[in-house]
Amino acid sequence: MSDYLVRATALDGKLRAFACITTDIVRELSDRNNKALALASAALGRTATMAVIMGVMLKGKETVTLQIRGDGPLGKIVATADSEGHVRGYVDNPHVELPTKDGVVFGDVEKLDVGAAVGDGFLFVIKDLGMKEPYVGSVPLATGEIGDDFLYYFAQSEQTPSALGLGVLVDKDQTVSQAGGFLLQLLPGVSDEDINYIEDQIKQFPHITSLLMKGQTPEQILQRLIPGEIKFNEKIEIGFQCDCSRDRFARGLISLGETELVKIAEEDKAAELVCHFCNEKYHFNEEQLHELVRDAKRD
Ligand SMILES: [Zn+2]
């Protein structure tokens, strides 16, 4: 099954729900992050899955960037998504290895100690809504397990009672086997009975990746959690996409200014720039650098 997201409403419109499968996306992110190992794939994959869900809540050209800035060995984790289901992301240190929670060096992914790999710090949500200044929200990290941290963010920053699950299952050979997530948001007016029902379902809910493993769809996952009839409003194809380009990197070089560019052209004779997000390399030779110097002069 290739990646997609469903957007739904239930309880007379008082509950908004999203569920998605992101296995292909997380595999690609993992590959592009220098073949990330399990911990980095789990942390980045959970963050990217959240970014896709928060992205489709936006409109038009709006984008959302999620940053997990912890003091653990993984370093910074960043994912950016747009309103059409495109996402990209990176993690500073993709090859971190730590003992699992039960002390085994490597084993069951659900025991991966993502919290320890992320550490203490802050979660930032940056929404570019096309205004002069982006919206920036932040909360301290709750546990560094990513899902808990976003739950805390929705409660604190957006004041929306939510339930969510983010999961990445990595095989013993370090390849991503399953990934996905769901988010339920309760709007005012939901009855206590319905809230209790959802809380009970969440309590007994198995890990989302074990459901995906059994071939359950995002639609079926929402049906397990939500009482009554669910209205599926949209099914969106989602995928990895980076919007970097040679032109954008050329403009970056030009912005260094004439003096600096001449220095690079004469001393280094070439420049190789690498996109953080997708690992695409952009090479500029001496002649091309001199051309950029001429552009810089015109500016
Ligand atoms: Zn890129």
Residues whose N, C-alpha, C, O or C-beta is under 5 A from the ligand:
A	BS01	ZN	C242 C244 C275 F277 C278 E280
